[in-house]
């Protein structure tokens, strides 16, 4: 299982980015290996269709759940169709490291 977490920097000390489609980075945590990889969001500056493009990119990386503060309506619909779980943390100031500890 792989969890994608929106991140405002490429470090585990970073906070969850509020924007799903336009976040700066994604932290991809692989539950089988325990490794976390940070990837730049190549779609963050696109003019339109950002949410759908990001969902497709993450689905191609076999992501099964996504942690973000907000999901747009188009992204939500596509995530539901692909059976990718959406998780919205109660604490909006939570770090990537804290999320990984909670989802283990």
SULDA-V783382 format. One record per residue. SS is DSSP state (H for helix, E for strand, - for the rest). PSI is psi in radians with two decimals (NA if undefined). Layout:
BEGIN
{{SS | PSI} {SS | PSI}}
END
This chain:
BEGIN
{{- | 2.42} {E | 2.27} {E | 2.26} {E | 2.34} {E | 2.22} {E | 2.42} {E | 2.52} {- | 0.00} {- | 2.94} {- | 0.92} {- | 2.64} {- | -0.32} {- | -0.15} {- | 2.76} {E | 2.79} {E | 2.32} {- | 2.39} {- | -0.48} {- | 2.19} {- | -1.15} {- | -0.51} {- | 0.37} {- | 2.78} {- | -0.78} {E | 2.88} {E | 2.30} {E | 2.09} {E | 1.91} {E | 2.08} {E | 1.98} {- | -0.49} {- | -0.70} {- | -0.34} {- | 0.07} {- | 2.59} {E | 2.19} {E | 2.37} {E | 2.29} {E | 2.50} {E | 2.50} {- | 1.81} {- | -0.16} {- | -0.02} {- | -0.45} {- | 0.13} {- | 2.68} {- | -0.67} {- | 2.88} {- | 0.40} {H | -0.86} {H | -0.81} {H | -0.72} {H | -0.72} {H | -0.74} {H | -0.79} {H | -0.75} {H | -0.81} {H | -0.64} {H | -0.67} {H | -0.37} {- | 0.19} {- | 0.58} {- | 2.36} {- | -0.29} {E | 2.65} {E | 2.34} {E | 2.14} {- | 2.77} {- | -0.72} {- | 2.53} {- | 2.33} {- | 2.84} {H | -0.69} {H | -0.72} {H | -0.75} {H | -0.83} {H | -0.78} {H | -0.69} {H | -0.70} {H | -0.73} {H | -0.62} {- | 0.02} {- | 0.71} {- | 2.15} {E | 2.38} {E | 2.26} {E | 2.20} {- | 1.97} {- | 2.51} {- | -0.73} {- | 1.94} {- | -0.19} {- | 0.22} {- | 2.56} {E | 2.87} {H | -0.77} {H | -0.72} {H | -0.67} {H | -0.80} {H | -0.72} {H | -0.66} {H | -0.55} {H | -0.06} {- | NA}}
END
